[in-house]
Amino acid sequence: MSQSLKHWAPPGSLEHRTRSIAYGTLVLALGVLAGVGAREAGSREQQQQADTRKAIALTAAQQEAILRDHRTMLTAMQSIMEGASRLDVPRIRAAAQAVGTAVMVGYDSETQAQLPEAFRKQSAETRATFDALAEAVRGFTARDTALSYLSRISAQCVSCHAQYRFTVKE
């Protein structure tokens, strides 16, 4: 019975030190997390203030239509990459043609009128690059051809997104 009493003996200096270190580490970790959260919130505010991209004000429906179109292009790019990885030329062509210049025929003229000329020109160039990809892709060179064109298309997308941002008209 005396052995069980030793087990319940009051903590010594080593135990106190270990608890103090653990508590200090916890407090430090919570402080770091709080600081990171505050810094991220401040960073978001700075990014919004420092956003020098040209704002394009559209109605919520117009903005959603353009963003949906951009997501369609991203989906096509993914499908092209998938087709290229399998040397599936018909899939590459179909995906590229689905977002080529033929799509522009169905654009809403009211929305197009509100877009800057440079934005419309860049959009048309990107669509034309998809068309060129669909025409250029061939058998064993499909992977290299697709990657080369996707690199150009991606650069066009990055350039446009670096220049413009959409806002909703109030």
N, CA and C of each residue as an Amber inpcrd file, in Angstrom:
protein
   510
   0.8050000  -1.1840000   0.0000000   0.0000000   0.0000000   0.0000000
   0.8550000   1.2580000   0.0000000   2.0170000   1.1850000   0.5720000
   2.8960000   2.3450000   0.6010000   3.3810000   2.7030000  -0.7970000
   3.4840000   1.7040000  -1.6900000   3.9130000   1.9990000  -3.0470000
   2.8730000   2.8420000  -3.7730000   1.6030000   2.5820000  -3.5810000
   0.5790000   3.3560000  -4.2560000   0.5550000   4.7890000  -3.7490000
   0.9510000   5.0350000  -2.5010000   0.9940000   6.3890000  -1.9780000
   2.1130000   7.1940000  -2.6320000   3.2390000   6.5260000  -2.9370000
   4.3280000   7.2260000  -3.6030000   3.8870000   7.7160000  -4.9770000
   3.0460000   6.9290000  -5.6150000   2.5580000   7.3120000  -6.9280000
   1.7550000   8.6130000  -6.8700000   1.0900000   8.8520000  -5.7830000
   0.2570000  10.0410000  -5.6430000   0.9750000  11.1640000  -4.9070000
   2.2290000  11.1180000  -4.8770000   3.0040000  12.1500000  -4.1810000
   2.8560000  13.4810000  -4.9180000   2.9830000  14.5840000  -4.2360000
   2.8610000  15.8980000  -4.8760000   3.9590000  16.0770000  -5.9310000
   3.6770000  16.8220000  -6.9670000   4.6490000  16.9830000  -8.0400000
   5.9060000  17.6980000  -7.5540000   7.0300000  17.2840000  -8.1080000
   8.3080000  17.9020000  -7.7640000   8.6170000  19.0360000  -8.7250000
   9.8270000  19.5420000  -8.6310000  10.2140000  20.6960000  -9.4450000
  10.2330000  20.3530000 -10.9360000  10.5850000  19.1320000 -11.2910000
  10.6070000  18.7350000 -12.6920000   9.1970000  18.7680000 -13.2850000
   8.2320000  18.2760000 -12.5480000   6.8550000  18.2930000 -13.0270000
   6.3340000  19.7220000 -13.1770000   6.6860000  20.5870000 -12.2000000
   6.2670000  21.9890000 -12.2820000   6.8790000  22.6580000 -13.5130000
   8.1520000  22.3800000 -13.7560000   8.8400000  22.9680000 -14.8990000
   8.2090000  22.4810000 -16.2140000   7.9010000  21.1940000 -16.2920000
   7.2900000  20.6320000 -17.4980000   5.9320000  21.2630000 -17.7560000
   5.1350000  21.4030000 -16.6990000   3.8220000  22.0390000 -16.8470000
   3.9660000  23.5000000 -17.2630000   4.9270000  24.1900000 -16.6970000
   5.1490000  25.5930000 -17.0520000   5.5510000  25.7320000 -18.5090000
   6.4160000  24.8440000 -18.9650000   6.8450000  24.8780000 -20.3690000
   5.6610000  24.5710000 -21.2800000   4.8570000  23.5630000 -20.9290000
   3.6950000  23.2060000 -21.7470000   2.7030000  24.3620000 -21.7950000
   2.4580000  24.9940000 -20.6280000   1.5380000  26.1250000 -20.5780000
   2.0900000  27.2980000 -21.3960000   3.3600000  27.5830000 -21.2570000
   3.9850000  28.6690000 -22.0180000   3.9170000  28.4140000 -23.5150000
   4.1400000  27.1550000 -23.9130000   4.0640000  26.7970000 -25.3250000
   2.6500000  26.9960000 -25.8490000   1.6500000  26.6130000 -25.0640000
   0.2610000  26.7920000 -25.4560000  -0.0640000  28.2740000 -25.6200000
   0.3420000  29.0900000 -24.6630000   0.0850000  30.5280000 -24.7380000
   0.7870000  31.1330000 -25.9600000   2.0260000  30.7140000 -26.1950000
   2.7790000  31.2020000 -27.3500000   2.0820000  30.8040000 -28.6540000
   1.6390000  29.5540000 -28.7500000   0.9660000  29.0790000 -29.9570000
  -0.3230000  29.8610000 -30.1950000  -1.0940000  30.0930000 -29.1460000
  -2.3290000  30.8680000 -29.2920000  -2.0210000  32.3030000 -29.7210000
  -0.9660000  32.8680000 -29.1850000  -0.5600000  34.2190000 -29.5750000
  -0.1480000  34.2830000 -31.0350000   0.6050000  33.2940000 -31.4790000
   1.0370000  33.2530000 -32.8740000  -0.1790000  33.1200000 -33.7870000
  -1.0980000  32.2290000 -33.4390000  -2.2970000  32.0510000 -34.2600000
  -3.1300000  33.3350000 -34.3130000  -3.2500000  34.0150000 -33.1850000
  -3.9990000  35.2710000 -33.1660000  -3.3080000  36.3150000 -34.0330000
  -1.9900000  36.3640000 -33.9650000  -1.2300000  37.3110000 -34.7850000
  -1.3600000  37.0190000 -36.2620000  -1.3190000  35.7410000 -36.6230000
  -1.4570000  35.3530000 -38.0230000  -2.8400000  35.7450000 -38.5300000
  -3.8600000  35.4910000 -37.7400000  -5.2230000  35.8550000 -38.1460000
  -5.3670000  37.3520000 -38.3310000  -4.7950000  38.1320000 -37.4270000
  -4.8650000  39.5900000 -37.5510000  -4.0980000  40.0640000 -38.7750000
  -2.9270000  39.4640000 -39.0220000  -2.1190000  39.8540000 -40.1780000
  -2.8540000  39.5230000 -41.4730000  -3.5200000  38.3440000 -41.5360000
  -4.2610000  37.9690000 -42.7390000  -5.4290000  38.9160000 -42.9780000
  -6.1180000  39.3150000 -41.9190000  -7.2330000  40.2500000 -42.0740000
  -6.7200000  41.5900000 -42.5850000  -5.6020000  42.0600000 -42.0390000
  -5.0070000  43.3050000 -42.5070000  -4.5180000  43.1830000 -43.9310000
  -3.9700000  42.0310000 -44.2790000  -3.4710000  41.8030000 -45.6310000
  -4.6080000  41.8370000 -46.6360000  -5.7490000  41.2500000 -46.2910000
  -6.9080000  41.2720000 -47.1880000  -7.3640000  42.7140000 -47.4280000
  -7.3800000  43.5190000 -46.3630000  -7.7840000  44.9170000 -46.5030000
  -6.8110000  45.6640000 -47.4080000  -5.5100000  45.4180000 -47.2260000
  -4.4980000  46.0680000 -48.0490000  -4.6400000  45.6340000 -49.5020000
  -4.8930000  44.3580000 -49.7340000  -5.0460000  43.8720000 -51.0990000
  -6.2270000  44.5440000 -51.7810000  -7.3260000  44.7000000 -51.0540000
  -8.4940000  45.3370000 -51.6380000  -8.2070000  46.7960000 -51.9570000
  -7.4750000  47.4820000 -51.0810000  -7.1470000  48.8730000 -51.3080000
  -6.1140000  49.0200000 -52.4240000  -5.2020000  48.0700000 -52.5320000
  -4.1160000  48.1640000 -53.4950000  -4.4750000  47.5390000 -54.8430000
  -5.6920000  47.0690000 -55.0200000  -6.0850000  46.4220000 -56.2670000
  -6.2120000  47.4860000 -57.3490000  -5.2380000  47.5200000 -58.2380000
  -5.1990000  48.5560000 -59.2680000  -5.7940000  48.0810000 -60.5940000
  -6.3600000  46.8670000 -60.5980000  -6.9700000  46.3740000 -61.8320000
  -8.1770000  47.2380000 -62.1870000  -8.4410000  47.3330000 -63.4720000
  -9.5780000  48.1140000 -63.9350000 -10.8700000  47.3970000 -63.5450000
 -11.7370000  48.1070000 -62.8750000 -13.0200000  47.5440000 -62.4520000
 -14.0160000  47.6250000 -63.6010000 -14.6840000  46.5230000 -63.8390000
 -15.7420000  46.4670000 -64.8500000 -17.0450000  46.2260000 -64.0910000
 -17.9130000  47.2450000 -64.0710000 -19.1640000  47.1560000 -63.3200000
 -20.2570000  46.5560000 -64.2000000 -20.8240000  45.4590000 -63.7240000
 -21.8980000  44.7630000 -64.4410000 -23.0120000  44.4390000 -63.4650000
 -24.1620000  44.0970000 -63.9890000 -25.2220000  43.6060000 -63.1110000
 -24.7830000  42.2430000 -62.5820000 -25.4180000  41.7870000 -61.5320000
 -25.0630000  40.4820000 -60.9600000 -25.2530000  39.3670000 -61.9880000
 -26.3100000  39.4480000 -62.7850000 -26.5680000  38.4170000 -63.7960000
 -25.5060000  38.4430000 -64.8920000 -25.0970000  39.6390000 -65.3150000
 -24.0540000  39.7540000 -66.3370000 -22.7170000  39.2250000 -65.8150000
 -22.4100000  39.5830000 -64.5860000 -21.1670000  39.1150000 -63.9840000
 -21.1660000  37.5890000 -63.8890000 -22.2680000  37.0130000 -63.4670000
 -22.3670000  35.5570000 -63.3560000 -22.2140000  34.8970000 -64.7210000
 -22.7840000  35.4900000 -65.7580000 -22.6750000  34.9210000 -67.1070000
 -21.2180000  34.9070000 -67.5770000 -20.4900000  35.9820000 -67.3260000
 -19.0780000  36.0400000 -67.7380000 -18.2480000  35.0640000 -66.9130000
 -18.4800000  35.0150000 -65.6240000 -17.7330000  34.0800000 -64.7770000
 -18.0420000  32.6300000 -65.1580000 -19.2840000  32.3420000 -65.5100000
 -19.6500000  30.9920000 -65.9730000 -18.8890000  30.6570000 -67.2560000
 -18.7920000  31.6440000 -68.1510000 -18.0510000  31.4570000 -69.4000000
 -16.5670000  31.1880000 -69.1100000 -15.9960000  31.8970000 -68.1590000
 -14.5930000  31.6770000 -67.7920000 -14.3980000  30.2850000 -67.1880000
 -15.3530000  29.8550000 -66.3770000 -15.2610000  28.5010000 -65.8150000
 -15.3630000  27.4490000 -66.9150000 -16.1570000  27.7360000 -67.9360000
 -16.2720000  26.8170000 -69.0830000 -14.9250000  26.7060000 -69.7930000
 -14.2380000  27.8320000 -69.9510000 -12.9100000  27.7840000 -70.5760000
 -11.9220000  26.9910000 -69.7240000 -11.9780000  27.1660000 -68.4140000
 -11.0970000  26.3890000 -67.5360000 -11.3920000  24.8990000 -67.6430000
 -12.6580000  24.5580000 -67.7070000 -13.0470000  23.1550000 -67.8530000
 -12.5400000  22.6060000 -69.1810000 -12.6390000  23.4020000 -70.2350000
 -12.1260000  22.9780000 -71.5430000 -10.6200000  22.7670000 -71.4830000
  -9.9140000  23.6550000 -70.8050000  -8.4590000  23.5140000 -70.6830000
  -8.1130000  22.2110000 -69.9620000  -8.8630000  21.8890000 -68.9300000
  -8.6210000  20.6380000 -68.2020000  -8.8990000  19.4470000 -69.1010000
  -9.9660000  19.5220000 -69.8850000 -10.3110000  18.4350000 -70.7930000
  -9.2470000  18.2710000 -71.8820000  -8.7070000  19.3830000 -72.3480000
  -7.6340000  19.3380000 -73.3420000  -6.3980000  18.6690000 -72.7430000
  -6.0660000  19.0270000 -71.5150000  -4.9070000  18.3940000 -70.8560000
  -5.1220000  16.8970000 -70.6810000  -6.3400000  16.5310000 -70.2940000
  -6.6650000  15.1110000 -70.1390000  -6.5380000  14.3920000 -71.4760000
  -7.0820000  14.9940000 -72.5310000  -6.9840000  14.4080000 -73.8640000
  -5.5380000  14.3020000 -74.3270000  -4.7490000  15.3240000 -74.0310000
  -3.3340000  15.3010000 -74.4180000  -2.5820000  14.2000000 -73.6940000
  -2.9180000  13.9770000 -72.4420000  -2.2190000  12.9350000 -71.6800000
  -2.4930000  11.5460000 -72.2520000  -3.6150000  11.4120000 -72.9580000
  -3.9910000  10.1130000 -73.5540000  -3.8560000  10.0970000 -75.0750000
  -3.3160000  11.1750000 -75.6210000  -3.2050000  11.3380000 -77.0800000
  -4.5630000  11.1480000 -77.7630000  -5.5940000  11.6840000 -77.1270000
  -6.9640000  11.5900000 -77.6170000  -7.2900000  12.8560000 -78.4240000
  -6.9160000  12.8420000 -79.6950000  -7.0740000  14.0090000 -80.5640000
  -8.5330000  14.4520000 -80.6770000  -9.5000000  13.5510000 -80.8700000
 -10.9030000  14.0040000 -80.9650000 -11.3550000  14.7540000 -79.7010000
 -10.9250000  14.2860000 -78.5440000 -11.3120000  14.9680000 -77.2980000
 -10.6920000  16.3550000 -77.2320000  -9.4380000  16.4660000 -77.6180000
  -8.7630000  17.7690000 -77.6020000  -9.4830000  18.7340000 -78.5360000
  -9.7550000  18.2690000 -79.7430000 -10.4270000  19.1350000 -80.7300000
 -11.8080000  19.5670000 -80.2430000 -12.5770000  18.6200000 -79.7390000
 -13.9360000  18.9360000 -79.2820000 -13.9180000  19.9580000 -78.1500000
 -13.0160000  19.7740000 -77.2100000 -12.9300000  20.7010000 -76.0720000
 -12.5160000  22.0970000 -76.5430000 -11.5420000  22.1700000 -77.4430000
 -11.0730000  23.4640000 -77.9390000 -12.1500000  24.1600000 -78.7710000
 -12.8310000  23.4090000 -79.6130000 -13.8800000  24.0000000 -80.4510000
 -15.0560000  24.4850000 -79.6120000 -15.3150000  23.8210000 -78.5030000
 -16.4530000  24.1960000 -77.6450000 -16.2920000  25.5850000 -77.0270000
 -15.0630000  26.0930000 -76.9720000 -14.8360000  27.4210000 -76.3950000
 -14.1520000  28.3590000 -77.3900000 -14.1790000  28.0010000 -78.6720000
 -13.5680000  28.8230000 -79.7140000 -14.4150000  30.0300000 -80.0690000
 -14.0860000  30.6410000 -81.1890000 -14.7530000  31.8810000 -81.5960000
 -16.2380000  31.6870000 -81.9140000 -16.6540000  30.4840000 -82.2510000
 -18.0710000  30.2440000 -82.5560000 -18.9620000  30.5670000 -81.3550000
 -18.4410000  30.4460000 -80.1670000 -19.2110000  30.7300000 -78.9470000
 -19.5920000  32.2010000 -78.8690000 -18.7620000  33.0490000 -79.4520000
 -18.9770000  34.4960000 -79.3380000 -20.2540000  34.9590000 -80.0250000
 -20.7720000  34.1710000 -80.9410000 -22.0120000  34.5210000 -81.6470000
 -23.1610000  34.6460000 -80.6520000 -23.1700000  33.8260000 -79.6260000
 -24.2580000  33.8250000 -78.6570000 -24.1020000  34.8300000 -77.5260000
 -23.0810000  35.6770000 -77.5810000 -22.8660000  36.6470000 -76.5060000
 -23.9770000  37.6930000 -76.4600000 -24.3120000  38.1130000 -75.2600000
 -25.3030000  39.1520000 -75.0310000 -24.7030000  40.5030000 -75.4420000
 -25.3100000  41.1690000 -76.4140000 -24.7470000  42.4210000 -76.9350000
 -24.7510000  43.5310000 -75.8930000 -25.7230000  43.5330000 -75.0070000
 -25.7780000  44.5620000 -73.9540000 -24.5900000  44.4160000 -73.0090000
 -24.2780000  43.1860000 -72.6420000 -23.1250000  42.9390000 -71.7720000
 -21.8370000  43.2890000 -72.5040000 -21.7210000  42.8710000 -73.7540000
 -20.5140000  43.1500000 -74.5380000 -20.2600000  44.6450000 -74.6560000
 -21.3120000  45.4190000 -74.7760000 -21.1660000  46.8710000 -74.9080000
 -20.5730000  47.4960000 -73.6480000 -20.7260000  46.8560000 -72.5270000
 -20.2190000  47.4000000 -71.2690000 -18.7710000  46.9870000 -70.9840000
 -18.2600000  46.0710000 -71.7820000 -16.8860000  45.6090000 -71.5730000
 -15.9140000  46.5100000 -72.3260000 -14.7650000  46.7880000 -71.7560000
 -13.7730000  47.6110000 -72.4660000 -13.3370000  46.9360000 -73.7710000
 -13.0150000  47.7460000 -74.7520000 -12.5900000  47.2390000 -76.0580000
 -11.3980000  46.2920000 -75.9140000 -10.4260000  46.6540000 -75.0850000
  -9.2320000  45.8110000 -74.9060000  -9.6140000  44.4540000 -74.3140000
 -10.5980000  44.4260000 -73.4270000 -11.0670000  43.1680000 -72.8350000
 -11.6950000  42.2950000 -73.9200000 -12.5580000  42.9050000 -74.7450000
 -13.2120000  42.1480000 -75.8190000 -12.1860000  41.6220000 -76.8170000
 -11.1800000  42.4310000 -77.1330000 -10.1430000  42.0130000 -78.0690000
  -9.3560000  40.8330000 -77.5040000  -8.9890000  40.9270000 -76.2340000
  -8.2270000  39.8490000 -75.6000000  -9.0520000  38.5640000 -75.5430000
 -10.3390000  38.6930000 -75.2840000 -11.2270000  37.5330000 -75.2580000
 -11.2770000  36.8720000 -76.6380000 -11.4040000  37.6910000 -77.6780000
 -11.4570000  37.1530000 -79.0420000 -10.1500000  36.4590000 -79.4130000
  -9.0270000  37.0290000 -78.9910000  -7.7230000  36.4110000 -79.2710000
  -7.5940000  35.0620000 -78.5670000  -8.0870000  34.9890000 -77.3400000
  -8.0370000  33.7250000 -76.6040000  -8.9010000  32.6780000 -77.2990000
 -10.0970000  33.0770000 -77.7300000 -10.9840000  32.1530000 -78.4530000
 -10.3300000  31.6740000 -79.7500000  -9.6720000  32.6000000 -80.4470000
  -8.9990000  32.2410000 -81.7040000  -7.8470000  31.2650000 -81.4420000
  -7.1950000  31.3930000 -80.3010000  -6.1120000  30.4630000 -79.9640000
  -6.6750000  29.0650000 -79.7090000  -7.8620000  28.9890000 -79.0980000
  -8.5210000  27.6830000 -78.9460000  -8.8350000  27.0820000 -80.3180000
  -9.3270000  27.9240000 -81.2470000  -9.6110000  27.4460000 -82.6100000
  -8.3380000  26.9280000 -83.2780000  -7.2460000  27.6740000 -83.1260000
  -5.9710000  27.2670000 -83.7290000  -5.4900000  25.9460000 -83.1370000
  -5.6940000  25.7690000 -81.8520000  -5.3290000  24.5100000 -81.1980000
  -6.1110000  23.3550000 -81.8120000  -7.4110000  23.5470000 -81.9790000
  -8.2470000  22.4820000 -82.5580000  -7.7670000  22.1000000 -83.9540000
  -7.2940000  23.0640000 -84.7260000  -6.8130000  22.7930000 -86.0820000
  -5.4090000  22.1770000 -86.0870000  -4.5690000  22.5650000 -85.1450000
  -3.1590000  22.1660000 -85.1710000  -2.8820000  20.7840000 -84.5830000
  -3.7470000  20.3080000 -83.7280000  -3.4590000  19.0610000 -83.0110000
  -3.5010000  17.8650000 -83.9750000  -2.4770000  17.0170000 -83.8620000
  -2.3370000  15.8340000 -84.7240000  -1.7800000  14.6780000 -83.9140000
  -2.1490000  13.4800000 -84.2420000  -1.6720000  12.2120000 -83.6960000
  -0.6150000  12.2490000 -82.6100000   0.6080000  11.8070000 -82.9490000
   1.6560000  11.6350000 -81.9400000   2.1990000  12.9520000 -81.4010000
   1.9280000  14.0490000 -82.0860000   2.3930000  15.3480000 -81.5920000
   1.3180000  16.0530000 -80.7680000   0.2080000  15.3760000 -80.5340000
  -0.9270000  16.0010000 -79.8440000  -0.5380000  16.5700000 -78.4870000
   0.2370000  15.8250000 -77.7390000   0.6090000  16.2690000 -76.3890000
   1.4110000  17.5650000 -76.4570000   2.4590000  17.5840000 -77.2660000
   3.3050000  18.7720000 -77.3630000   2.5430000  19.9690000 -77.9290000
   1.7480000  19.7150000 -78.9500000   0.9610000  20.7870000 -79.5610000
  -0.0220000  21.3620000 -78.5510000  -0.7500000  20.4930000 -77.8650000
  -1.7440000  20.9520000 -76.8870000  -1.0740000  21.7520000 -75.7750000
   0.0370000  21.2620000 -75.2590000   0.7220000  21.9740000 -74.1870000
   1.2300000  23.3350000 -74.6430000   1.7370000  23.4030000 -75.8660000
   2.2130000  24.6730000 -76.3980000   1.0730000  25.6890000 -76.4890000
  -0.0570000  25.2630000 -77.0320000  -1.2040000  26.1650000 -77.1480000
  -1.7900000  26.5030000 -75.7790000  -1.8660000  25.5230000 -74.9000000
  -2.3960000  25.7880000 -73.5540000  -1.5250000  26.7820000 -72.8030000
  -0.2300000  26.7440000 -73.0510000   0.6670000  27.7090000 -72.4300000
   0.3110000  29.1250000 -72.8870000   0.0680000  29.2880000 -74.1790000
  -0.3250000  30.6090000 -74.7050000  -1.6800000  31.0420000 -74.1530000
  -2.6250000  30.1110000 -74.1350000  -3.9660000  30.4280000 -73.6380000
  -3.8970000  30.8160000 -72.1660000  -3.1670000  30.0580000 -71.4040000
  -3.0150000  30.3430000 -69.9790000  -2.3930000  31.7230000 -69.7580000
  -1.3890000  32.0710000 -70.5480000  -0.7660000  33.3980000 -70.4380000
  -1.7820000  34.4950000 -70.7480000  -2.6520000  34.2620000 -71.7290000
  -3.6910000  35.2390000 -72.0620000  -4.6680000  35.3940000 -70.8960000
  -5.0260000  34.2800000 -70.2690000  -5.9380000  34.3210000 -69.1230000
  -5.3070000  35.0950000 -67.9590000  -4.0650000  34.7750000 -67.6580000
  -3.3690000  35.4360000 -66.5510000  -3.2740000  36.9370000 -66.8190000
  -2.9410000  37.3060000 -68.0330000  -2.8260000  38.7200000 -68.3930000
  -4.1470000  39.4560000 -68.1920000  -5.2200000  38.8480000 -68.6440000
  -6.5320000  39.4760000 -68.5210000  -6.9430000  39.6200000 -67.0530000
  -6.7530000  38.5620000 -66.2900000  -7.1310000  38.6080000 -64.8740000
  -6.2630000  39.5760000 -64.0930000  -5.0470000  39.8260000 -64.5560000
  -4.1750000  40.8060000 -63.9040000  -4.6120000  42.2370000 -64.2330000
  -5.3280000  42.4220000 -65.3190000  -5.7450000  43.7630000 -65.7510000
  -7.1450000  44.1620000 -65.2890000  -8.0390000  43.1860000 -65.1570000
  -9.4420000  43.4970000 -64.9400000 -10.0060000  42.7510000 -63.7310000
 -11.0370000  43.3640000 -63.1520000 -11.8320000  42.7100000 -62.1030000
 -13.2790000  43.1350000 -62.3000000 -14.1680000  42.2770000 -61.8860000
 -15.5940000  42.5720000 -62.0360000 -16.1730000  43.0630000 -60.7260000
 -17.0340000  44.0300000 -60.8140000 -17.7900000  44.5060000 -59.6540000
 -19.2660000  44.4760000 -60.0460000 -20.1070000  44.4460000 -59.0570000
 -21.5520000  44.4340000 -59.3010000 -22.0630000  45.8680000 -59.1970000
 -22.8320000  46.2660000 -60.1990000 -23.4540000  47.5980000 -60.1850000
 -24.4210000  47.6830000 -59.0080000 -24.4080000  48.8080000 -58.3880000
 -25.3420000  49.0040000 -57.2660000 -26.5610000  49.7650000 -57.6940000
